[in-house]
Amino acid sequence: MFTGIIEQVGVVSNIEHYEDLSNLRIEVSKEFGMNSKIGDSISINGTCLTITKIMNGNIYTFDFNVVKETIEKTNLKYLKTFDSVNLEKSLMASSRFDGHIVQGHVEGLGKIKKITKDNNSFIVTIDLPEKLSCYCINKGSIAVNGVSLTIAKIEENLIDIWIIPHTLSNTTFGKIKENDFVNIETDIIGKYIKKFSSIN
């Protein structure tokens, strides 16, 4: 489980696609890499993946195996060498809980429709698939590329989110462009409520 509070922006150092599996290598800082081990879960752009190999030195690299379904369902399929990715280690039981509950199970892709500057912040408008927008509410939580964000406005399948300067500086939102595809995970609490209400 994750919280959507990004710990570091990593860099893709290599990605290889095979018939049923892809291998993704991410470069991280020594501080982020220390105390990590093979088998640990890492959120990469909101996608929960397992470390399969670690190479350490002044710079650490983590290898991840990515199954075909994950590649097809997420924006990992668009990654190229030197691209930046949002990283978060899985939550420890003793950790402070910020953000909101993020499972690392990407449900689909949203498309950046518009980016509007507002002083030092930005308003990002995202077009969501209808199957995901039904779980969104005004002021509700949503994970976009693994970042815990608050929905400022919703109109049909379009949502607006505010990106503050800190988020711009510490996530890949500083490099995002219109028409980019972003990984979306809606709030799990909303999904449970919708399911239980349909049963009753």
N, C-alpha and C positions, 0 to 999 in steps of 0.2 A: 504494500500500500504506500501511496505517496500523498503529498499535500499540495503540489502545484507551486511550491516555492523553489525556483530554480537556483541551484547551487553553483553552477558554472556553465559557461558556453564552451563546448568542445569543438574539435575540428575533425572532419572526415579525412583520414589519411589514406584510406583505400576501401574500395567496395568491389566485390566480385559477385556476379550473378551466375548461378548454375541452374540446372533444369528445375529442381525442387527446393533449392536452398540458396540463400545469399550469405556471404560473409562480409561483415561490416567491421572496419577498424576505426576506432575513435582515439584521437590524441587528447590527453587531459593533462592538467598540471600535476606536479609532484604532490602538492597538498591534497588534491582531490583523489589521486591514485593511492596514497598511503592508506594502509589498513583495509584496502579492498582485497577481495580474494575471488578465485574462480568459483562460480556458483552464485555470486551476489546478483541481486536484481538492480538494474539501473533503468530509469525512465529516460528514453531518448526521444525528444519531441513528443513526449506523452505516451510513448510506446514502451511497455515493460519488456525488457530483454535481459538475458542472462549472460554474464561474463563467462566466456569459454577459454580465454587466454589472456595473460597479462605480461607485458614487457615493461621493465622499469629502468629508470635512470634519472636524468634531470627532467625528462619528459616521460610520462607513462603512456602506454597505449593499451586499450582494451579491445579484444575481439568478441564479436557477437555473431551467432548463427541466427538467421532470420528466415522463417519458413515462408513458402510461397503465398499463403493466405494473408500473412501480415504485410508482405510487400505490396500485394494487390490492394489491400484495404487502407493503407496509410500513405503519407507523403514520403516515406522512406524510399519509395521507388523513384523519386525524382532526385535523390541525393547524388552529388558528384564530389570528387576529390576536392578538398579545401573548403567545402561548404561548412557552415556553422550549425550546431545543433544544441538544443537545450538539454541539460543534464540534471538529474536529481537522484540521489541514492534513496533506497527504500527506507521507510520510517521505522525507527526503533521504538520499542514499547516505552522507553524512558524519555523519548524526545518530546520537546515542546510542539504542540499541534497548531500550526498556522495554516493559512489557506483553507482548503476544504478536502474532503475525502476524494482522492483520485486513485483509481484502480490501475491505471496504465493499460486499460483495454479500450483502444480507439474504436469508436463506433462508425466513423465515416469521415469524409472530407468536407470542409467548408471552403468557400472561395472568397477571397478578399475582393469586395466590390468597389470600395472607396476608402481612401485615407484622407482625413480632414485635419489640418493643423489647427490647434486651439492654444494660443500662447506657446508654452513649452511642452504641452501634451498633444496627444493625437486621439482622434475618434476614428476607430476602425470599424467599418461596416462589413459584416460577413454574411454571405448567402448560404444558408444551411439546407440540407435535404429535409423534406417535410417530415420524414420519420424521426428526425432529431429535434426539429423546432418545436414539436408538440411537448417536449419535456422542458422547454425554456420558459422562464417567467421573468418579469421585470424585477430587477435587483437580485435575481437568483445567481447561482454560481455556475461556471462552465470552465472546462479546461481546454485551452487552445494552444496547440503545440506543447502541451504539458504545463502551461502556465495557468495558475488559478486566477480567474478574472470574474468581475461582476458585470452582469448584463445591464447596461444603462437604459436600453430601449429595445423594444421588440415590435416588429410590424410584419405580420405574416411570417415569411421564412427569413426575414432580414433581422439581424441583431446588431446593435451598436455596443462597442466596448471602449472604455477610456484607457489609454495607455499613458501612464505617468512617466516623467523623466527617468526615475529609478529603473522601471521596467524596460524602458528603451535601452538603457546603458548596460543592463545585466542579463538580457535575454536576446534572442534572435529577432525580436520585434524591431530592433534598430535597423535591420536590413530588409524588412518585409516590403513587398511591393504589391500594387494592385494586380489582380488576376492570379496571385499565388494561391496554392492550395495549402490548407492548414488542417492538422489533425484535431478532431473534435471528440471530446468525451463529456456527455451531459452528467448532471448531478445524479448520483445513484439513489439518493433519497426520493427524488421526484419519480424515478422509474418504479421504485417499490410502491409508492403511493398510487401511481396510475394502475399498476397491476392489481393491487388489493381492492381499489375502488371498482375495477371492472368485474372482479369476482363477486362483490356484494351487489 
